Amino acid sequence: MKNLKNLFFAFIGIAVLITSCKDDPAPTPEPIAPETITGNLTANKTLTADRVWVLNGYVRVMSGATLTVEPGTVVRGDKASKAALIVERGGKLIANGTAAKPIVFTSNQPVGQRAIGDWSGVILCGNAPINQAGGTAQYEGGILGADVALYGGGTTPNPADNSGILTYVRIEYAGLAIQQDREINSLTMAGVGSGTVIENVQVSFGGDDGFEWFGGTVNCKNLIAYRCTDDDFDFEFGYVGRIQYAISIKDPNVFDASASGASNGIECDNGGTVNDNPANKPVLSNFTFIGPGASANAKHNSGVIFRKGTRFILRNSIIVDHLKAGFELATVEAGDRLNLGESEFKNNLVFNAVTAFKVSTAGTSFTSDAALETFALLAANNNTKLASLAAAGITSATMINPNLTLTSNSPAKTGASFTGLTGFETVTYRGAMDTNNWTSVWANFDPQNAIY
């Protein structure tokens, strides 16, 4: 009997011990300290989401190496060293995030102290065609250093070249001037080929252009340029890719203050001369451009501006509330190519309080703003001049917490056309979205207060 009692109390003691162990909270793991990356990456490397990674100086992914960034990873750019991530020709960046776990490249400054130009940005270099002599060039004439950021495939370019994947990626507070009129953008694609995937990418508070393409053939989808300093989408050196669904939102107090600066939604040139070949011909559909309004700083300019000998196709888009014009032709040659049908501006909705259509250099094709407006409003071109910003029927075009879905009575709900175009999703609406707000969940319109 005594042994049974002892056994009973032993079981009770074990039960109490087990219960007390269950009640003890699990120890909190120590946070993993940020890890700094510097120099040239010559072997494959993965940035994991369990820590923050800090770029210091120019971090280069060299030919043959792949830098993989896990979904949900935060990568910060060091301010003092003007950090940049440069993917050289033959290297790859695999930043394949998800809507629930976007990848964030941002400033290394604390919450509340982040600012435009805190770090340099991301540069992708590829072997696709460009229209520069010999088929190759160096980013901004080599200001980043000897052999840094060479791009273009030379005499044997590869249009299908693959520089990696960027999906569900945010790039914040990047882009700065290295020298006057020589800048790094938030995201630069230099000679990048169509094997590269660029989808669901937001750039915010960029210190120069939001997105810039120097030649190449890469196709893109679902892009956001938010409150950037210079142009939101900049094309030159023979870019010939497709882009569908893109957003430009301008801040009236954020602008290019340089002597030659003027902030646009699109700036599209060609190269050093009007005759550089192959000529630029971006093929663009379903953009929404929200300008800075009539009270913006005078350095703000047009919704879209086409210059030099560029060709272009811009369809099915909304261009509203820019300071000086909605659609601007800046050179005789750009106007001639539009008039001859080598370029297209069709099925777009345009509003500007000053002038919707502007010719800044008159030529034989377009002698005045009125002549361009008459051409744009021809039935064959199917463009519409709106009476106000509100007439576009956008749910909320405010700079803070924008919602660019269309109201039920929006004129942009219909009128899109993809006749003669290939490689696009065929939709009926004009602008970047109809009722599905594809920016929700992964995009961030208040990165200053984000805790990373």
N, C-alpha and C positions, 0 to 999 in steps of 0.2 A: 504493500500500500504506500509506504514511504517513497519507494522508487517511482510509483505512478505520479505522486504529487510533485516530486522533483522534475519529472519529465514534463508535466503540465506547465509548471512555472518556467521551464526552459523555453517551451514553445511561445508562451506569452512574451517573454523577453525578446525573442527573435522577431516576433510580430511588431512589437513596439519599435525595435531598432529599424526594421524595414520601413515602417510608417514614417518615422522621423527622418529617414534618408530621403523619402519621397517628397517631404515637405521642404527640404533644404533647396533653395534656388540654385540653378546651375550657374557655375561661375561665368562671368562675362568675359568673353575672349578679348585679349588686348588688341586694339586696332593696329593694322599693319601700316607701318610708316610709308609715306610716299616714296616712290623710287624714281631716281633721276636717270634720264637717257641722254647721252651725248654722242657726238661724232658720227662715224660712218658705220652703218649696219651691213656687214658683209655676209652674214648667215641669217637664216630664218629666226624670227623672234616673235613671241606672242605676248601681248599685253593683256593681262587677266583683269577681271572685274572686281577682284577682292582687294584692290588697292588703287590709289591714285598714282598716275604716272606724270612726271614732269619733264618736258622737253627743255633742254638747255642748249642755247646756240643753234646752229644749223645741224639738225639731225637728218642724215641722208640714208635712204634705203638704196643700196647700190645694186647694180645689175646682177641678176641671179638670186637676189635675196627677196624674201617676202616678209612683210610686217603684218601680222594678224592682230586685230583688236577685237576682243570678245564683246558681245552685246552687253550694254549697261556700263561699259568702262568709261571712266573720266580721264582725259588727258589734258594737262594744263601746260600752257606756254609761259616760260619764264620771261618776265618783263625786262630785266636788266640786260640779258643777253640777246634780246630781240629774237627769241626762239622761232624756228620754222621747222616744218616737216617737209622734206624734199624727197620725192620718189623719182630716182633717176631712170633713164631709159633702161629697160630690161628688169627693173625692180617692180615690185607690186605692193599695194596696200589693200588688205582685205579687212574692211571695216563694215561688217555685215550685221548691223543692229536690227532691232525689231521695234514695232510701235510701242510695246510695253517696256522695252529696254533699249532706248536709243543710245548711241555712242556720242559723247560730248567732248569736243575739243574747245577749251575755253581758257580764260585768263587765270593766271596763278595768284591774282590779287584776291583779298578777302571780300566777303559779301559787303556791298555798299561802297567798295573802293575800285570796282572794275571800271575800265574806261576804254573808249575807242583807241585802237593802236597799242594795246598792251603787249601783243606779240605779233609775229609776222604772218602766220597763216600756213596753208597747205598748198604745195605745188606738186602737180603730177606731170611727169615728162614722158612722152612716148615717141614711137617711131612712125607715126602716121604722116601723111603728106602735109606740107606747109608751102606757102608761095614765096619763100625767101630764097635768095641766091644759093644754089647748091643743095637746096632742100633741107638745110639745117640752120639752126640759130641757137643763141644762148640767151637765157632769160635776162631781159633788160640790159643787153650788151655786156654781160659778164660782171655786173656789179656785185654778185654774190660770191665771186671768187673764181679762180682758174678751174675750168672744166666743171663748174657747178651748174646744174640745171641746163644741160644741153638738150635740145629736142629737135624732132623731125627725123625722118628716115632717109634723108639724103637722096641719092639717085635711085634707090630701090626701097621706097617707103612701103609700109605695111598698113593699108587702111583698116585692117581688122586687128591691129595691135591691141594688146590687153595689159592695162596698167593696174587692174584689180577691181574691187567692188567698194562703193560707198552707198550704203542704204540705211535709212533712218539714222542720219548723222546730223548733229548740230555743230556749227563752227561759230564761236562767239568772240567778239572784241579783237578780231585778227585783222591784219592789213595795216601797213604803214609805209611811209616814204623812206627809202634808203638814201636817195638823193632827190633833188628837185626834179619832178616829172618822171621819176623812176621809182616805182612803188611795187610792193607785194600786195596781192589781193587776198581776200578771205579764202577763196578757192580758185586756184589757177589751173587750167587744163591746157598744156602746151604740147601740141602734136599728139594728142591722146586719141587712140583708135577706137573703133566701134566694138571691139571685144571687151571694153571696159563698161561696167555697170554704174550709172550715176542716177539714183532714184531716191526720192524723199530725203532731200538735203536742205537744211535751213542755215543761212548765214545771217548773223545779227550784229549790228553796230560795227560794221566793217570800216576800217580806216581808209580804204580806197574803194575799188570796185568790189561788188559782192561776188559775182562769178565772172571770170574772163577766160575766153577761149582764144588761143593763138594757133590758128589752123586746126587740123585734125578732123576727125569724123565721128567722134563719140556722140551717141544719142542720149538724151536725158529726159527725166520725167519727174513731176512733182517737186519743183524747186521753189524756195522761199527766200527772197532778199528783203530784209527787214531793217529799216533805219540805217542804211549804209551811207557812207560819205560821198562817194563819187557815183559812177554809173552802176546800176544793179546788174545788168547783163551787157557785157562788152565783147564784141567779136572783131577779130582781125586776122591777117595773115592766111586767109583762105579757109576759114572754117566752113564745113559743108554738112554738118549733122542736123538731126531733127530734135526738137524739144516740144513736149506737150505738157500742159498744166504747169503754170508758173505764176508766181505772185511777186509783185514789187510794191512795197509800201514805203513811202518817203516821209521823213521827219522835216518839218519846215526849218528847224534849227540845226540840222545836221547836213553839211554841204561841203563841197570841195573848195577850200579857201585859197588854193594856189592861184598864181597869176593867170594861168591858162585854163583853170578849172571851170567846169559847168556840169552840174549833176543832172543826169537823165535816167529814165527807166531803162532804155536801150541806147547804147552808142555802137554803131556798126560802121566800121571803116573798110579797109581792104588790105593795105600794106603801105610801104613807103611811097608808092605812086598809085595813080588811078588805074594803071594798066597791069599791075601785078597779077599773075595767073598761077594757079587757078584762083579766080576771084572768090571772095567771100560769098556764100549763099546759104545762110542759116534758114532752115525751114521751120517755122514756128506756128504753133496753134494753141488756142485756149490759154492765153495769158490774161491776168487782171493787173492793171497798173493803177495804183491809188497814189495820186500826186500829193504834194505838200500844201496845196491850196494857194489862194491869191495873196495871202499875207506872208508867204515864205521869203527867206533871204534871197536877194537878187542873184546869187550864184546858182540857184536852181534854174533848170532850163525846161526841156520838153519831155513828154512821155516817151516818144521814140524818135531818134534822129539817125538818118542814114547819110553817109558821106563818101567822098572819093568815088572809086569805081565799083562800090559794092553792089551785089545783087542780093535779093532777100525775098522771102515769102512770109508774110504775117497775116494770118487769118483767124477769124472766130474769137476775137479778143475784145477786152474792155479797156479803154484808155481814158481816165478821167482826172480832172482837177490838178493839172500841172500848171506851173507858173506862166510859161510863155507860149506853149503850144502843145497840142496833143500829138500830131504827126508832123515831123519836120524833114524836109529835104534840104541838105546843106551844100550840095554841089551840083553842078550842071550834069555831070556824068551819072550820078545816082538818079537824077530825074529822068535822064534819057533812057536809062535801063528800065525804069518803071513804065514810061510811056511806050516803049517798044515791046512790053510784055515779058521781058527777061526777069523782072521782079513783079511781085503781087502784093497788093494791100486790099484785102477783100473781107467782107462779112464782119466788119469791126464796128463797135460802138465808141464814139469819141465825144468827149465834152471838155471844153476849156473856156474859161471866162473871157480870155483875151482873143485867141484865135484857135480854132480846132485844127486848122491845116496851115502850115507855114512853109514858104519858099525863101530861104535866107540867101540864096544865090540864084538869081533869075537866069533862065536859059531859054532856048527855043522851044523846049518841051513844055515848060511851066514858067510863064512870065510873071506870075504873081500868086499871092495866097489864094485869091479867088479862082484862078485857073486850076490850081491843085484841088481846091474844094469841089469844083465842078466835075473834075475827073473822078475824084474819090466817090462822089455821090451818084455816078452813073449807075444805071440799073445793073449793068454787067458786073460791077464791083460790089454792090449791095452793102455799102457802108452806111451808117446812120449817124447824123450829127445830133447829139442830145442837147436838151435845153438846160440841163442842170446835172449835178452829181446824183441827186436823188432819183432822177429819171432812169438811171441804170438799173434800179431795182435790186440793189445789194442790201442784204439784211443789215449789216453794220460795217461801214467803211471807216470807222474810227481807228486811229493809230493804236490806241490801247485796247487790247482784247478784240481784235477785228473778227468779224464773222462774214466771210465773203460769199456765203451761200446766197442763192437768188430767192427773192420773194415770189409769191405765186403769180403776180402780174408783171414781172420783169420782162422787158422786151428781149432780154438776153436768153430767155428760156428756149427760144427757137431761132432759126436763121443761120445756123452753122452749115458749112459745106466743105466736104473733103474731096470733091471731084478733082481728079488728076493727081491727088496725093497718095502716097503709099507709106505704110509703116505706122499709121496713126490709128488710135481707137476712134471709131466713128460715133460721135454723139450729136445730139440735136442742139445743145446749148452753146452759148458763147461765154467766154471767160473761163477762169480756172476751175470752177466747180458749179454744180447745180444745187442739189439739196444735201449732198454728202460732203461734209466738211473733213477732207482728208488730212487737215493739219492737226485735228484733235488727237489727244493722248501724247504724241511724240514731240510736237513742236512746243516752243516756249517763247512767249512774247514779253516775258519779264525776267531775263537772265540775270539782271543785277541782284535780285534777291534769292536766286537759286542757291541752295546749300549743296555743295558738291564735296 
